Amino acid sequence: MKQDIKKLQEFVGQNGIDAYVVFTSDDHGSEYVVDHFKTRAFLCGFTGSAGTLVVTKDNAYLWTDGRYFIQAAEQLKTTDTVLMKAGEEGVPSIFEFVKKLSDAPKIAFDFTTATVEFVEALNKNVKGVELVDSGEIIDRIWQNRPEIEPTKAWFLPSNAAGESIESKIENLQKDLEKQGCEYALVSSLDDIAWLFNMRGSDIRYNPVNYAYAIVSADGATLFIDERKLDGKCKKILDENHISILPYGDVYGIVSAIDGKVLIDKEKTNYALFSRIKNAKETESFPTTVRKAVKNSVEIKNMKKAHVEDGVAMLKFMRYLKERAGKEEMSEISLADKLECFRKESKNFLDLSFDTICGYASNGAIVHYSATPETDKKVENKGLLLVDSGAQYRYGTTDITRTFAMGKVTSEEKRAFTIVLKSHIALARAVFPKGTTGARLDMISREPMYRFGMDFKHGTGHGVGYLLNVHEGPQNISPRAFTPKFAVLPGMVTSNEPGFYEEGKFGIRHENLVLCVEKEKTEYGTFCAFETITLVPFDIDAIDVKLLDEGEKAWLNAYHKTVRKTIGKYLSGKDLKFLEKATREI
């Protein structure tokens, strides 16, 4: 076990603490964080984007979900940390685990990185629990802890946002009135970015700034490191009557508020919440919902981004197909190659997340990240899974394709096609407005269930507009059974079923889909999905005999749309390859 985690165990034992909990997030409940907040990875070595470390005086335990079981097992194998596969039969939840430590367990953690949602669940599930705020121990243990470096903020051009800052603030003020609150504390970094039409690069791949905002009927205040703001930014904020205060001042300001404050319990940290005299929680925070429902300008621009991304992906696909076996390729070199194709666009800003490029058995690691130690050479056989995306000036993309690198086995073809059937099932779905993510998830999984197959991750997540690649509140998964997770018209969501055969191969087919109103009848409003990703599926890996006529018709129609839309931006060998890749089956 690493010496650093032993120091934490000593602290636990010396202070009569039953367990110390280490979260993945930062002070804003973010999924992706800067190095300063990667405490869990520092202590136990697990680098996935989801996971909670629980340290007792004698042991350490890591809870993570099915996306990371293989990765966590590999990264923890040289440590004494025990992998707890969350949701698996016989595996206790964190709350079930800690309440067995004593009759009134004493649980410590950093209150600034614990969300209100977690603490409320802890108090509800563990009777008599005593909470101890002790984030300072991490600073003592973690020598040379990385600093948070501020980056420059910038604002979307008025013609790119589709709604003014003034309008967004006015709508939030109306929401406050409906909620019976005088103030709104906005803690979510991407909500703040959306509310002020402001972007940044404080977190890699996530165009956000570390900031808080408080909105009331009197106006809005932005709490931010002023070094991030140049003269132009300050002018825009001033024109919109937005006050600027130092980032850390939010704690003192909320302490002084006597009125009712609307908060987001998933994104507000417990240290901040503890200073609010009168807080009101809501199932879905107003800006989170408004951000997720894209306006007409955002939709138009996201479609433009997917055209550019489709062109880059098509060139990458041609490179794979024509050069496999003829020149040396590896997972890392291919990820770099794909980035080069994307950079050919003058509108490319950055990737939207670290490219997942997993060949053969590495493809079975759902959120695999190649390192020099794990980097596989890619041969002209088997399957290659590539999950990638980009930030363009007018939108965010996220796409997964699984490629046949040459000869594939009948087992691989069968699995590839069955996952494709699941993808098509959701793409063709028609459903009542307000349908929950859990009901849509069943539509996608049903074709796989018929073959005795399944996958241990959600089918779909929301995607931001030049924002985070993972966005809520909508979610398509077995757990998304409340109205909060409904997929509504205007929302952009991923459609990404998969199948993973550990030690052999992984398959995932991901497009982004826009929820649209299909028709209104006396029975209500019915919705459907419009696919906005424009990249061929690899026909070479399909067992056509497993597709029914409706599925073949959908695939042929989709490939016709891809050919017609991105073909006008291609020429020569690229265009010929596109025509072959989108041929009818």
C-alpha positions as CSV (number, residue, x, y, z in Angstrom):
1,M,0.0,0.0,0.0
2,K,1.3,3.5,-0.8
3,Q,2.8,5.5,2.0
4,D,0.4,8.3,1.4
5,I,-2.7,6.3,2.1
6,K,-1.0,4.8,5.2
7,K,-0.6,8.4,6.5
8,L,-4.4,8.9,6.0
9,Q,-5.0,5.6,7.8
10,E,-2.9,6.8,10.7
11,F,-4.9,10.0,10.9
12,V,-8.1,8.0,10.9
13,G,-6.9,5.8,13.7
14,Q,-5.4,8.6,15.9
15,N,-8.5,10.7,15.7
16,G,-11.1,8.0,16.5
17,I,-12.6,8.2,13.0
18,D,-14.3,5.2,11.6
19,A,-13.8,6.1,7.9
20,Y,-12.4,8.8,5.7
21,V,-14.3,9.3,2.4
22,V,-12.5,10.7,-0.7
23,F,-14.6,11.9,-3.6
24,T,-13.8,12.3,-7.3
25,S,-15.3,15.8,-7.6
26,D,-14.1,19.4,-6.9
27,D,-15.9,22.1,-5.0
28,H,-18.6,22.2,-7.7
29,G,-19.5,18.6,-8.0
30,S,-17.8,18.4,-11.4
31,E,-17.3,15.0,-13.1
32,Y,-14.0,16.0,-14.7
33,V,-11.5,17.9,-12.5
34,V,-8.1,19.6,-12.5
35,D,-5.1,17.7,-11.0
36,H,-5.5,19.6,-7.8
37,F,-8.7,17.7,-7.0
38,K,-7.5,14.2,-8.1
39,T,-7.0,13.1,-4.5
40,R,-8.5,9.7,-5.0
41,A,-6.1,8.9,-7.8
42,F,-3.2,10.3,-5.8
43,L,-4.0,8.0,-2.9
44,C,-4.9,4.7,-4.6
45,G,-3.9,5.0,-8.2
46,F,-7.3,4.6,-9.8
47,T,-7.8,7.3,-12.5
48,G,-11.4,6.8,-13.7
49,S,-13.8,9.7,-13.7
50,A,-16.2,8.0,-11.2
51,G,-15.3,6.4,-7.9
52,T,-15.3,6.9,-4.2
53,L,-12.4,5.8,-1.9
54,V,-13.2,4.9,1.7
55,V,-10.3,4.6,4.1
56,T,-10.4,3.0,7.5
57,K,-7.6,2.6,10.0
58,D,-6.7,-0.8,8.6
59,N,-8.0,-0.9,5.0
60,A,-9.0,1.0,1.9
61,Y,-11.9,0.3,-0.4
62,L,-12.8,1.8,-3.8
63,W,-16.4,1.9,-5.1
64,T,-16.9,2.4,-8.8
65,D,-19.4,1.5,-11.5
66,G,-19.4,-1.1,-14.3
67,R,-17.7,1.2,-16.8
68,Y,-14.5,0.9,-14.7
69,F,-14.5,-2.6,-13.2
70,I,-11.7,-3.9,-15.5
71,Q,-9.7,-0.7,-15.3
72,A,-9.9,-0.5,-11.5
73,A,-9.0,-4.1,-11.1
74,E,-5.8,-3.5,-13.2
75,Q,-4.8,-0.2,-11.5
76,L,-5.4,-1.5,-8.0
77,K,-3.7,-4.9,-8.3
78,T,-0.4,-3.7,-6.9
79,T,-2.1,-2.0,-4.0
80,D,-4.0,-3.2,-0.9
81,T,-7.1,-1.2,-1.9
82,V,-10.2,-3.5,-2.2
83,L,-12.3,-3.0,-5.4
84,M,-16.0,-2.8,-4.5
85,K,-18.1,-3.3,-7.7
86,A,-21.0,-1.0,-7.1
87,G,-24.4,-2.4,-7.9
88,E,-23.2,-6.0,-8.2
89,E,-24.9,-8.7,-6.1
90,G,-23.5,-9.1,-2.6
91,V,-21.6,-5.8,-2.8
92,P,-22.7,-3.3,-0.1
93,S,-23.2,0.3,-0.9
94,I,-21.0,2.9,0.8
95,F,-23.8,3.6,3.3
96,E,-24.4,0.0,4.1
97,F,-20.7,-0.5,4.6
98,V,-20.0,2.5,7.0
99,K,-23.0,1.9,9.2
100,K,-21.6,-1.5,10.1
101,L,-18.4,0.1,11.4
102,S,-20.0,1.2,14.6
103,D,-23.4,2.1,16.1
104,A,-22.7,5.8,15.6
105,P,-19.9,5.9,13.0
106,K,-17.7,8.9,12.8
107,I,-17.1,9.8,9.1
108,A,-14.6,12.4,7.9
109,F,-14.2,14.0,4.6
110,D,-13.5,17.4,3.0
111,F,-16.8,19.3,3.2
112,T,-15.9,21.4,0.1
113,T,-15.8,18.3,-2.2
114,A,-18.9,16.6,-0.7
115,T,-22.2,17.5,-2.4
116,V,-25.3,18.2,-0.4
117,E,-26.9,15.2,-2.1
118,F,-24.2,12.9,-0.7
119,V,-24.4,14.2,2.8
120,E,-28.2,14.1,2.9
121,A,-28.1,10.5,1.7
122,L,-25.5,9.6,4.3
123,N,-27.6,11.1,7.1
124,K,-30.7,9.3,5.9
125,N,-29.1,5.9,5.5
126,V,-26.7,5.9,8.5
127,K,-28.5,6.7,11.7
128,G,-26.4,8.6,14.3
129,V,-23.6,9.3,12.0
130,E,-21.1,12.0,13.1
131,L,-19.6,14.2,10.3
132,V,-16.1,15.6,10.6
133,D,-14.7,18.2,8.2
134,S,-11.1,17.4,7.7
135,G,-10.0,18.4,4.2
136,E,-6.8,19.9,5.6
137,I,-5.3,16.4,6.2
138,I,-5.0,15.9,2.4
139,D,-3.0,19.1,2.1
140,R,-0.6,17.8,4.8
141,I,-0.2,14.4,3.2
142,W,-0.1,15.6,-0.5
143,Q,3.3,17.2,-0.8
144,N,3.6,19.5,-3.9
145,R,-0.1,19.3,-4.6
146,P,-0.8,21.0,-8.0
147,E,-2.1,24.5,-7.8
148,I,-5.3,25.6,-9.6
149,E,-4.1,27.7,-12.5
150,P,-6.6,30.3,-13.8
151,T,-7.1,30.5,-17.5
152,K,-8.6,33.3,-19.5
153,A,-12.4,33.6,-19.8
154,W,-14.1,34.5,-23.1
155,F,-17.7,35.1,-24.3
156,L,-19.7,33.5,-27.1
157,P,-20.5,35.9,-29.9
158,S,-24.1,37.1,-29.7
159,N,-25.0,35.2,-32.9
160,A,-23.7,31.9,-31.5
161,A,-25.6,31.8,-28.2
162,G,-29.1,32.1,-29.5
163,E,-30.2,33.9,-26.3
164,S,-28.8,36.9,-24.5
165,I,-27.3,37.0,-21.1
166,E,-30.0,39.4,-20.0
167,S,-32.8,37.0,-21.2
168,K,-31.2,34.1,-19.4
169,I,-30.9,36.0,-16.1
170,E,-34.5,37.3,-16.4
171,N,-35.8,33.7,-16.9
172,L,-33.9,32.5,-13.8
173,Q,-35.4,35.4,-11.9
174,K,-38.9,34.3,-13.0
175,D,-38.0,30.7,-11.9
176,L,-37.0,32.1,-8.5
177,E,-40.4,33.7,-8.1
178,K,-42.1,30.5,-8.9
179,Q,-40.0,28.7,-6.4
180,G,-40.7,31.2,-3.7
181,C,-37.1,32.1,-3.3
182,E,-35.2,35.4,-3.3
183,Y,-31.8,34.1,-4.4
184,A,-30.4,31.4,-6.6
185,L,-26.9,30.0,-5.9
186,V,-25.5,28.7,-9.1
187,S,-22.6,26.3,-8.4
188,S,-22.5,24.1,-11.5
189,L,-19.6,25.3,-13.7
190,D,-21.3,24.5,-17.0
191,D,-24.6,26.1,-15.7
192,I,-22.6,29.3,-15.0
193,A,-20.9,29.1,-18.4
194,W,-24.4,28.8,-20.1
195,L,-26.0,31.5,-18.0
196,F,-23.4,34.1,-18.9
197,N,-22.6,32.9,-22.4
198,M,-19.1,32.6,-21.0
199,R,-16.5,29.9,-21.7
200,G,-13.0,29.1,-20.5
201,S,-10.5,26.3,-20.1
202,D,-9.9,25.8,-16.4
203,I,-10.7,22.1,-16.7
204,R,-9.2,20.2,-19.6
205,Y,-11.6,19.6,-22.5
206,N,-14.4,21.3,-20.5
207,P,-14.8,24.9,-21.6
208,V,-15.7,26.3,-18.2
209,N,-14.3,28.7,-15.5
210,Y,-14.1,28.1,-11.8
211,A,-16.8,30.5,-10.5
212,Y,-20.0,30.8,-8.6
213,A,-23.0,33.0,-9.3
214,I,-25.8,34.5,-7.1
215,V,-28.9,35.8,-8.9
216,S,-31.7,37.7,-7.3
217,A,-34.4,40.1,-8.4
218,D,-31.9,42.9,-8.0
219,G,-29.3,41.4,-10.4
220,A,-26.5,38.9,-10.6
221,T,-23.1,38.6,-9.0
222,L,-20.2,36.5,-10.5
223,F,-17.6,35.2,-8.1
224,I,-14.5,34.6,-10.1
225,D,-10.7,35.2,-10.1
226,E,-10.5,38.6,-11.7
227,R,-7.2,37.6,-13.4
228,K,-9.3,35.6,-15.7
229,L,-11.1,38.6,-17.1
230,D,-9.6,41.0,-19.7
231,G,-11.1,44.4,-20.5
232,K,-13.5,43.0,-23.0
233,C,-14.9,40.5,-20.6
234,K,-15.4,43.1,-17.9
235,K,-17.1,45.4,-20.4
236,I,-19.6,42.6,-21.3
237,L,-20.3,41.9,-17.7
238,D,-20.8,45.6,-16.9
239,E,-23.1,46.1,-19.8
240,N,-25.3,43.3,-18.4
241,H,-25.2,44.8,-14.9
242,I,-23.3,41.8,-13.4
243,S,-21.2,42.5,-10.3
244,I,-17.8,40.9,-9.9
245,L,-16.4,39.6,-6.6
246,P,-13.5,37.4,-5.7
247,Y,-14.1,33.7,-6.1
248,G,-13.8,32.8,-2.4
249,D,-16.1,35.7,-1.2
250,V,-19.1,33.5,-2.0
251,Y,-18.9,31.9,1.4
252,G,-19.2,35.1,3.3
253,I,-21.9,36.5,1.1
254,V,-24.2,33.5,1.4
255,S,-23.7,33.6,5.2
256,A,-25.1,37.1,5.2
257,I,-28.2,36.3,3.1
258,D,-31.4,36.2,5.2
259,G,-33.8,35.3,2.3
260,K,-34.5,31.9,0.9
261,V,-31.8,30.6,-1.4
262,L,-32.5,28.1,-4.2
263,I,-29.6,25.5,-4.6
264,D,-28.6,22.6,-6.7
265,K,-28.0,19.7,-4.2
266,E,-26.0,17.8,-6.8
267,K,-23.5,20.6,-7.4
268,T,-23.4,22.6,-4.2
269,N,-20.7,21.6,-1.7
270,Y,-21.6,20.9,1.9
271,A,-19.3,23.5,3.3
272,L,-21.1,26.2,1.3
273,F,-24.5,24.8,2.1
274,S,-23.8,24.8,5.8
275,R,-23.4,28.6,5.7
276,I,-26.9,29.2,4.1
277,K,-29.5,30.1,6.7
278,N,-32.6,29.2,4.5
279,A,-31.9,26.9,1.6
280,K,-34.4,25.3,-0.8
281,E,-33.6,22.3,-2.9
282,T,-35.3,21.5,-6.2
283,E,-35.4,18.2,-8.1
284,S,-33.9,19.8,-11.2
285,F,-32.1,23.2,-11.0
286,P,-33.7,25.7,-13.5
287,T,-30.5,26.5,-15.4
288,T,-29.7,22.8,-15.8
289,V,-33.0,22.2,-17.6
290,R,-32.8,25.3,-19.7
291,K,-29.2,24.6,-20.7
292,A,-30.2,21.0,-21.8
293,V,-33.0,22.2,-24.1
294,K,-31.1,23.7,-27.0
295,N,-32.5,26.7,-28.8
296,S,-32.7,26.9,-32.6
297,V,-29.3,28.6,-33.0
298,E,-27.6,26.0,-30.8
299,I,-29.2,23.1,-32.8
300,K,-28.2,24.6,-36.1
301,N,-24.7,25.1,-35.0
302,M,-24.3,21.7,-33.4
303,K,-25.4,20.1,-36.7
304,K,-22.6,22.2,-38.4
305,A,-20.1,20.8,-35.9
306,H,-21.2,17.3,-36.7
307,V,-20.6,17.8,-40.4
308,E,-17.0,18.9,-39.7
309,D,-16.6,16.0,-37.3
310,G,-18.0,13.6,-39.9
311,V,-15.5,14.7,-42.5
312,A,-12.6,14.2,-40.0
313,M,-13.9,10.8,-38.9
314,L,-14.4,9.6,-42.5
315,K,-10.8,10.5,-43.4
316,F,-9.7,8.6,-40.2
317,M,-11.8,5.6,-41.2
318,R,-10.2,5.6,-44.7
319,Y,-6.7,5.8,-43.2
320,L,-7.5,2.8,-40.9
321,K,-8.9,0.7,-43.7
322,E,-6.3,1.4,-46.3
323,R,-3.1,1.5,-44.1
324,A,-3.8,-1.3,-41.5
325,G,-1.1,-3.9,-41.9
326,K,1.0,-1.7,-44.2
327,E,2.3,0.7,-41.6
328,E,2.8,0.5,-37.9
329,M,-0.1,1.6,-35.8
330,S,-0.8,1.7,-32.1
331,E,-3.6,2.9,-29.9
332,I,-1.8,6.1,-29.0
333,S,-0.6,6.9,-32.6
334,L,-4.2,6.4,-33.9
335,A,-5.6,8.7,-31.3
336,D,-3.1,11.3,-32.3
337,K,-3.9,10.7,-36.0
338,L,-7.6,11.3,-35.4
339,E,-6.8,14.5,-33.6
340,C,-4.8,15.7,-36.6
341,F,-7.7,15.1,-38.9
342,R,-9.9,17.1,-36.6
343,K,-7.4,19.9,-36.4
344,E,-7.7,20.4,-40.2
345,S,-10.9,22.3,-39.4
346,K,-10.3,26.0,-38.7
347,N,-13.2,25.8,-36.2
348,F,-11.6,23.1,-34.1
349,L,-10.8,24.3,-30.5
350,D,-9.9,21.1,-28.6
351,L,-11.0,17.6,-27.9
352,S,-14.1,17.1,-25.8
353,F,-12.4,14.3,-23.8
354,D,-9.4,12.0,-23.9
355,T,-9.8,9.7,-26.9
356,I,-10.6,6.1,-26.0
357,C,-8.8,4.0,-28.5
358,G,-8.9,0.3,-27.5
359,Y,-7.7,-2.5,-29.7
360,A,-8.8,-6.1,-29.2
361,S,-8.9,-6.9,-25.4
362,N,-8.4,-3.2,-24.5
363,G,-11.6,-2.4,-26.2
364,A,-13.4,-4.3,-23.4
365,I,-12.3,-1.6,-20.9
366,V,-15.2,0.7,-21.2
367,H,-13.4,4.0,-20.5
368,Y,-9.9,2.8,-21.5
369,S,-7.1,5.3,-21.6
370,A,-4.0,4.1,-23.4
371,T,-0.6,4.6,-21.7
372,P,2.9,3.8,-23.0
373,E,2.7,0.7,-20.8
374,T,-0.6,-0.5,-22.2
375,D,-0.4,0.8,-25.8
376,K,-1.2,-2.1,-28.1
377,K,0.1,-2.4,-31.6
378,V,-2.9,-2.5,-34.0
379,E,-2.8,-5.2,-36.6
380,N,-4.9,-5.9,-39.7
381,K,-7.3,-8.2,-37.9
382,G,-9.9,-7.9,-35.0
383,L,-11.8,-5.0,-33.7
384,L,-10.8,-1.4,-32.8
385,L,-13.1,0.7,-30.6
386,V,-12.6,4.5,-30.9
387,D,-14.7,6.8,-28.7
388,S,-13.8,10.4,-29.3
389,G,-15.1,13.9,-29.6
390,A,-14.2,17.5,-30.2
391,Q,-15.0,21.1,-29.2
392,Y,-15.7,23.2,-32.3
393,R,-16.5,27.0,-32.2
394,Y,-20.2,26.1,-32.5
395,G,-20.7,22.8,-30.8
396,T,-19.5,19.7,-29.0
397,T,-19.3,16.2,-30.5
398,D,-19.1,12.7,-29.1
399,I,-19.0,9.6,-31.3
400,T,-18.0,5.9,-31.0
401,R,-17.3,3.6,-33.9
402,T,-16.0,0.1,-33.8
403,F,-13.9,-0.9,-36.8
404,A,-13.0,-4.2,-38.4
405,M,-9.3,-3.9,-38.9
406,G,-9.2,-6.9,-41.2
407,K,-10.5,-10.4,-40.7
408,V,-13.0,-10.6,-37.8
409,T,-14.3,-13.8,-36.1
410,S,-17.9,-14.9,-36.4
411,E,-18.3,-14.2,-32.7
412,E,-17.1,-10.6,-33.2
413,K,-19.4,-10.1,-36.2
414,R,-22.4,-11.5,-34.3
415,A,-21.8,-9.2,-31.3
416,F,-21.2,-6.2,-33.5
417,T,-24.5,-6.7,-35.3
418,I,-26.5,-7.3,-32.1
419,V,-25.2,-4.1,-30.6
420,L,-26.1,-2.3,-33.8
421,K,-29.7,-3.7,-33.6
422,S,-29.9,-2.1,-30.1
423,H,-28.6,1.2,-31.4
424,I,-31.1,1.1,-34.3
425,A,-34.0,0.3,-31.9
426,L,-33.4,3.5,-29.9
427,A,-32.8,5.6,-33.0
428,R,-36.2,4.5,-34.4
429,A,-38.1,4.9,-31.2
430,V,-41.3,6.9,-31.0
431,F,-42.4,7.8,-27.4
432,P,-44.7,10.2,-25.5
433,K,-43.3,13.5,-24.5
434,G,-41.8,13.3,-21.0
435,T,-40.8,9.6,-21.3
436,T,-38.2,8.8,-18.6
437,G,-34.7,7.6,-19.5
438,A,-35.3,4.2,-17.9
439,R,-38.2,3.5,-20.4
440,L,-36.0,4.5,-23.3
441,D,-33.2,2.4,-22.0
442,M,-35.4,-0.7,-22.1
443,I,-36.1,0.0,-25.8
444,S,-32.4,-0.1,-26.5
445,R,-31.5,-3.1,-24.5
446,E,-34.4,-5.3,-25.5
447,P,-32.7,-6.6,-28.8
448,M,-29.7,-7.6,-26.7
449,Y,-31.7,-9.3,-24.0
450,R,-33.2,-11.6,-26.7
451,F,-29.6,-12.8,-27.3
452,G,-28.8,-13.0,-23.6
453,M,-26.5,-10.0,-23.7
454,D,-26.2,-6.7,-21.8
455,F,-23.8,-3.9,-20.8
456,K,-22.9,-2.3,-17.6
457,H,-23.2,1.4,-18.4
458,G,-26.0,3.8,-19.4
459,T,-27.3,3.9,-22.9
460,G,-27.2,7.7,-23.2
461,H,-26.1,11.0,-21.6
462,G,-26.8,14.6,-22.5
463,V,-24.2,16.6,-24.4
464,G,-23.6,20.4,-24.0
465,Y,-23.4,23.1,-26.6
466,L,-19.7,24.0,-26.7
467,L,-19.7,22.7,-23.1
468,N,-19.3,19.5,-21.2
469,V,-19.6,16.3,-23.1
470,H,-21.6,14.8,-20.2
471,E,-24.6,17.0,-19.4
472,G,-27.8,16.5,-17.5
473,P,-30.5,16.3,-16.3
474,Q,-31.6,13.8,-19.0
475,N,-30.1,10.3,-18.9
476,I,-30.9,7.0,-20.6
477,S,-30.1,4.2,-18.1
478,P,-31.9,1.7,-15.9
479,R,-31.6,4.2,-13.0
480,A,-33.2,7.1,-14.8
481,F,-36.8,6.2,-13.7
482,T,-38.1,9.6,-12.4
483,P,-39.4,12.6,-14.5
484,K,-36.1,14.4,-13.8
485,F,-34.3,12.2,-16.3
486,A,-36.9,12.6,-19.1
487,V,-35.6,13.3,-22.6
488,L,-37.4,16.4,-23.9
489,P,-37.6,18.1,-27.3
490,G,-34.5,20.1,-28.0
491,M,-32.2,17.9,-25.9
492,V,-29.2,16.3,-27.5
493,T,-28.4,12.9,-26.0
494,S,-26.1,10.0,-26.9
495,N,-27.3,6.6,-28.1
496,E,-24.5,4.2,-27.2
497,P,-25.2,0.6,-26.4
498,G,-22.2,-1.7,-26.2
499,F,-20.9,-5.2,-25.5
500,Y,-17.6,-6.1,-23.8
501,E,-16.0,-9.5,-23.7
502,E,-13.3,-9.2,-21.2
503,G,-9.9,-10.4,-22.5
504,K,-11.2,-10.4,-26.1
505,F,-12.9,-7.3,-27.5
506,G,-15.2,-4.4,-27.0
507,I,-18.0,-3.0,-29.2
508,R,-19.9,0.3,-28.8
509,H,-21.9,2.2,-31.4
510,E,-22.5,5.8,-30.5
511,N,-24.4,8.6,-32.3
512,L,-25.8,11.8,-30.9
513,V,-29.5,12.3,-31.3
514,L,-31.8,15.3,-31.1
515,C,-35.2,14.8,-29.5
516,V,-37.9,16.3,-31.7
517,E,-41.7,16.5,-31.6
518,K,-43.0,14.0,-34.2
519,E,-46.8,14.6,-33.9
520,K,-49.6,15.7,-31.7
521,T,-52.8,13.6,-31.4
522,E,-55.7,13.4,-29.1
523,Y,-53.5,11.0,-27.1
524,G,-50.7,13.6,-26.5
525,T,-47.5,14.7,-28.0
526,F,-45.2,12.1,-29.4
527,C,-41.4,12.5,-29.9
528,A,-38.7,10.8,-31.9
529,F,-34.9,11.1,-32.4
530,E,-33.1,12.8,-35.2
531,T,-29.6,11.5,-35.5
532,I,-27.1,14.3,-36.0
533,T,-23.8,12.3,-36.0
534,L,-22.7,11.8,-39.6
535,V,-20.2,8.9,-39.8
536,P,-20.7,5.4,-41.4
537,F,-20.9,2.3,-39.4
538,D,-18.4,-0.3,-40.5
539,I,-20.3,-2.5,-42.9
540,D,-17.4,-5.0,-43.0
541,A,-18.2,-6.1,-39.4
542,I,-22.0,-6.6,-39.9
543,D,-23.6,-10.0,-40.2
544,V,-26.5,-8.9,-42.5
545,K,-28.4,-12.1,-41.8
546,L,-29.1,-10.9,-38.2
547,L,-30.7,-7.6,-39.4
548,D,-34.4,-7.5,-40.2
549,E,-35.8,-5.5,-43.1
550,G,-36.7,-2.5,-41.0
551,E,-33.2,-2.4,-39.5
552,K,-31.6,-2.7,-42.9
553,A,-33.8,0.1,-44.2
554,W,-32.8,2.4,-41.3
555,L,-29.1,1.7,-41.9
556,N,-29.3,2.3,-45.6
557,A,-31.3,5.5,-45.1
558,Y,-28.8,6.7,-42.5
559,H,-25.8,6.0,-44.7
560,K,-27.5,7.8,-47.6
561,T,-27.9,10.9,-45.3
562,V,-24.2,10.7,-44.3
563,R,-23.2,10.3,-48.0
564,K,-25.3,13.2,-49.1
565,T,-24.4,15.6,-46.3
566,I,-20.6,15.2,-45.9
567,G,-20.0,14.1,-49.5
568,K,-20.1,17.7,-50.7
569,Y,-17.0,18.4,-48.5
570,L,-15.0,15.5,-49.8
571,S,-13.3,14.8,-53.1
572,G,-11.1,12.3,-54.9
573,K,-10.2,9.2,-52.9
574,D,-12.0,10.4,-49.8
575,L,-15.3,10.7,-51.7
576,K,-14.8,7.3,-53.3
577,F,-14.2,5.8,-49.9
578,L,-17.3,7.4,-48.5
579,E,-19.4,6.0,-51.4
580,K,-18.0,2.5,-50.6
581,A,-18.4,2.9,-46.9
582,T,-22.1,3.9,-47.2
583,R,-23.1,1.3,-49.9
584,E,-26.5,-0.3,-49.5
585,I,-26.6,-3.7,-47.7
